Amino acid sequence: MPEFSDAKDTTDTVDTSQTPNGFDQILPAHSAAIYREFQAGRVIVRDVWDSNRSELRANPLYNLLYNHLSHFRALYEHLGSELVFNDIGAFFFLKESSDDENEEHDENAFRVQVILLLIGRYFARSGRDLEYLGRPDAGLNEQDLTALADDEEYQDILRAARFEKGFSEALDYLDKRNLLFRAGAGRCFLSTAGLYFLQELVREYEQG
């Protein structure tokens, strides 16, 4: 997926001060939960889908990162990574520094790009605005998912990206990374991060 520059901090809302007792302000269990999310290859988005209430709810891990941004940036810098905050898509992700991890990152980014571009291509051809892909009450419905799964061209492209099981496997790939949420049986929509990356890909295509 495209590389995005780190967003500028807003001094009136985001903590940019370095405090000597930063670790005392944050529970180890909370730091560990954030670390596990990043290690699993996920982005941390501002809102996550609550399947029990069928609604988006605030993500406490996002709020913790946002309110202690300088602390976590310094922490991950010491671990050899860069914590990146994207204010437009309202999400955090971790950029690794070693060559091996960069190769893995490039492969994962490529696979994400393939899925998002196919979804965006299909959705645009149906005459709908891409913004609707990020709405829980819109997104992809059961009919859309069936059409995507039945398209032989799309299946060939997915197999080339090593999604042997087709769109079901591809959607799971996005879901596990918080780029897509399942809003019930036969319905899903892109998270703010997923929609942001798709829109960036579209802009790159139009400019290229």
Secondary structure as UniProt FT lines:
FT   TURN            11..13
FT   TURN            20..21
FT   HELIX           22..25
FT   HELIX           28..39
FT   TURN            40..41
FT   STRAND          44..45
FT   STRAND          47..50
FT   TURN            51..54
FT   STRAND          55..58
FT   HELIX           60..67
FT   HELIX           69..78
FT   TURN            79..80
FT   STRAND          81..86
FT   TURN            87..90
FT   STRAND          91..96
FT   HELIX           99..125
FT   TURN            126..127
FT   HELIX           130..134
FT   TURN            136..137
FT   HELIX           142..150
FT   HELIX           152..160
FT   TURN            161..162
FT   TURN            164..166
FT   HELIX           167..175
FT   TURN            176..178
FT   STRAND          180..182
FT   TURN            185..186
FT   STRAND          188..190
FT   HELIX           192..207
//
